[in-house]
Amino acid sequence: MTTHSPMYIIGYLNKTLEIMQIDRDVLMNLQELQEDVAEHFTDENFPMSGEVYWTAVECLATAKLAELRGELVADEV
């Protein structure tokens, strides 16, 4: 049986700079899921490039993190 060391992510948690821990296997599963979603989404919305897709995801993630930190109130649709 192999053991994997955890991965550490530095970021803000509850408005405080924190070191967060995530299991390496969980992180790899998340990465694979995101890459599958990116491939499917760009194939379905051709001619969207991967760079446009990941830039949009980066913007959405930045906005979501600001919302979770209470720095931004999302508009209701």
N, C-alpha and C positions, 0 to 999 in steps of 0.2 A: 504494500500500500504506500502510495506517495502522498506526502503532505505538501501543501502549497502555502507559501508565505502570503500574508495578506498584503494588499496594495493600500497605499495611503494617498489620500487626496487632500490637498490644502484648499480650503474655501471658507466661505462664511456660513455659519450655522447659528440661527437666532441672533443675527447681527454681530456675532463675535467670530474673529478669525479662528478657525479650528482645523485640526488635523482629523479627517474622517477616515475610517477604515472600511474597506470593502474586500471581500474574499476574491482572490484572483480568478477563480472559476466563474463566479457571479459576474465579475467585470467582463470576462471574455464572452459569456452568454449575452450580456447586454450589448457588447460591441457587434457580435454576430447578428443579433436581432436588428440593430439599427442599420447595419449594412444591407440586410435583406429588405428592410422597409425602404431604404434609399433606392435600391435597385428596382423594386416593384413600382415605387412612385414615379421615378424618372422614366421607366418604360411606359407607364400608363399616361404620362403627361409629356410625351415627346413633343418638342425637342428640348426639354429641360436638361441642362447639363448637371453632372454631379456637383460641380462647384457651386452652381446656383442653388441646388437643393441644400447642400451643407451650410452655405451662407445663410439661407432662410432659417434653417434649424438653429444655427448659432444665435440669430436674432430672437427667435422664439424662446430659446432657452434663457437668454439674458433677460428678456421681459418676464418670464415665469419666475426666475430667481428673484428679481426685484419685487414681484408680487408676493412671493412667499416671505420675503423679508419685511414686508409692509411698506416698501418704498414706492409702490405703484398700486393703484386700484384699477383692476381690469374693468373695462366697460362691459355691461351685460348686453347680450344680443337679443 
